[in-house]
Amino acid sequence: MTLDKALQILIGNRDDDKAEKILHFLSDKLWELYNTDVMDKVKMADGGLKWNLNMPNAKENIEYNQTVIMPQVNFDILNNVELELVDVKGLDEDNHGLKLTVAPDGKSFVITGTPSLESFRKDGAVAESTFELTLVYKFCGGIEMPENMPTLEHKVPFVINQDPRKLWRNLPVDWENMPEPKYKNDDTQVEYVKVEALADGTPQKDIVAASKRGRSHAQEGKPRDDYFRMEHMDNGWYIMAVADGAGSAKYSRQGSKIACDESVSYCMSKLGQSRAFEDAIEIYSHLHDITEEDARKIVGNHIYNIVGKAAFDAHKAIQTEASLTKQPIKYYATTLLLAICKKFSFGWFVASFWVGDGAICLYDKNAHTAKILGVPDEGEYAGQTRFLTMSEIFKDATPLYQRLRFNIVDDFTALFLMSDGVSDPKFETDANLNNPDKWDALWDDLKENGVELTDDNEASKDQLLEWLDFWSPGNHDDRTIAILYEEEDNNLAEKNAAENQTSEKEPEEQQNE
């Protein structure tokens, strides 16, 4: 059948005006039916889209770059039709640190930038992490789309995982409503002890220390329980103490303070008149007219009467405080790391007492040695330790002598005392404490992260405090570290490790005082 014949059948003998109206009417109806059919198929195709978009969670403060591919249209419903992305909304650089860019062909978009949630933490608010992306798209190609074909939208969640450091609150201690005795202290403690150079200009070792309230304490508005004290005497003796109050003990912050103050004060009183002690050290270093066993015993007696009794004096002082407040002594539970040292013509003499966890280490970078001056205590159960307040520590001379050490070395890079808030994240296991590589890593960590261990650098105390804010998942206790150090001489030739070996000297057992 020809087109003319079809038109003749359709319009018959009607005049041209009526025939045109009939054709327009039929055209409109046909297009309406066509558009309805297309729209129905579009709805079917849209409903059949599989929005399995590859959008891994972003991490706050970590660069993000992800290309997201749009889904494919089912050709069984709409043949040769494609989905074209028109726009993406929901993220912006000002608020989220991320930029959304649609590809020119509309088949994908890219999320780029360094995520940040700081703009959502205003006025102390907790930042949201899940945001809604709106994808604006349309169908095109293959068939004639209706002129009034609307753009479509699909919403998908996008997650920015918060920086875990930002999840911790820093609540102040409510000292006003703290029951008596308050034992008020600060959230931080820093100190730098400058030791003047010798007359010939030779620099001397300085001491720097810092203590910071842990995140777990700040989260609950609890006080810092760590404490330290350090002194340098005119006669050349250095004295250092670090104590970690037990988190479960009600007044451990005062126990740690008493432990440091009393033990250091006791050592100062004894070392102020240390001629006999120094003579014994001299004899031991040269072994003139005396056996090594006798020399060890003489030195051991002095260490027992100075360092050992300093620890016992601290124990008694805490006991007295507990009696005055009518509280159990266990409420004042604390560890104690105590060290004394002095430079002699033959080298450095170092003696120590250690109860509890944490670490004391005599570290020599040039010789690549790390001498641990004691053994970390382990309690009956995992995570427990022993404390200065426990009576069995001082029940007789034997357990006390086991906690005393002394060493004579030519020189050293640093003498470290630290609470487990530092030793646990930096060393992880007690075995690692004996690994010089780990101490090299700590030394480098300090220097690479802004702690300038240089001569007469008083700013190092604040640098060390800032360093204590390092992030370590699962390690959020109070952190305290004290370092006796001398600036490295990079022009010094590497020392032979064999010439710098340290020898641990354990005093012979003495009778209980």
Stockholm file with secondary structure:
# STOCKHOLM 1.0

chainA/1-513         MTLDKALQILIGNRDDDKAEKILHFLSDKLWELYNTDVMDKVKMADGGLKWNLNMPNAKENIEYNQTVIMPQVNFDILNNVELELVDVKGLDEDNHGLKLTVAPDGKSFVITGTPSLESFRKDGAVAESTFELTLVYKFCGGIEMPENMPTLEHKVPFVINQDPRKLWRNLPVDWENMPEPKYKNDDTQVEYVKVEALADGTPQKDIVAASKRGRSHAQEGKPRDDYFRMEHMDNGWYIMAVADGAGSAKYSRQGSKIACDESVSYCMSKLGQSRAFEDAIEIYSHLHDITEEDARKIVGNHIYNIVGKAAFDAHKAIQTEASLTKQPIKYYATTLLLAICKKFSFGWFVASFWVGDGAICLYDKNAHTAKILGVPDEGEYAGQTRFLTMSEIFKDATPLYQRLRFNIVDDFTALFLMSDGVSDPKFETDANLNNPDKWDALWDDLKENGVELTDDNEASKDQLLEWLDFWSPGNHDDRTIAILYEEEDNNLAEKNAAENQTSEKEPEEQQNE
#=GR chainA/1-513 SS CCHHHHHHHHHTTCCHHHHHHHHHHHHHHHHHHHHHHHHHHHHHHHHTCCCCCCCCCEETTSCEEEEEECCCCCTTTSTTCEEEEEEEESCCHHHHSEEEEECTTSSEEEEEECCCCGGGCGGGCCCCCEEEEEEEEEEESSSCCCTTCCCEEEEEEEEEECCGGGGCCCCCCCGGGCCSSCCCCCSEEEEEECCCCCTTCCCCCEEEEEEECCHHHHHTTCCCCEEEEEEECTTSCEEEEEEEBCTTSTTHHHHHHHHHHHHHHHHHHHHTTCHHHHHHHHHHHHCCSSCHHHHHHHHHHHHIIIIIHHHHHHHHHHHHHHHHHTCCGGGGCBCEEEEEEEEETTEEEEEEEEESSSEEEEEETTTTEEEECSCCCCCSSTTCCCCTTCGGGGSSHHHHHTTEEEEEESCCSEEEEECHHHHHHHHCSTGGGGCHHHHHHHHHHHHHTTCCCCTTCTTHHHHHHHHTTCCCTTCCSCEEEEEEECCCCTTSCCCCGGGGCCCCBCCCCCCCC
#=GC SS_cons         CCHHHHHHHHHTTCCHHHHHHHHHHHHHHHHHHHHHHHHHHHHHHHHTCCCCCCCCCEETTSCEEEEEECCCCCTTTSTTCEEEEEEEESCCHHHHSEEEEECTTSSEEEEEECCCCGGGCGGGCCCCCEEEEEEEEEEESSSCCCTTCCCEEEEEEEEEECCGGGGCCCCCCCGGGCCSSCCCCCSEEEEEECCCCCTTCCCCCEEEEEEECCHHHHHTTCCCCEEEEEEECTTSCEEEEEEEBCTTSTTHHHHHHHHHHHHHHHHHHHHTTCHHHHHHHHHHHHCCSSCHHHHHHHHHHHHIIIIIHHHHHHHHHHHHHHHHHTCCGGGGCBCEEEEEEEEETTEEEEEEEEESSSEEEEEETTTTEEEECSCCCCCSSTTCCCCTTCGGGGSSHHHHHTTEEEEEESCCSEEEEECHHHHHHHHCSTGGGGCHHHHHHHHHHHHHTTCCCCTTCTTHHHHHHHHTTCCCTTCCSCEEEEEEECCCCTTSCCCCGGGGCCCCBCCCCCCCC
//
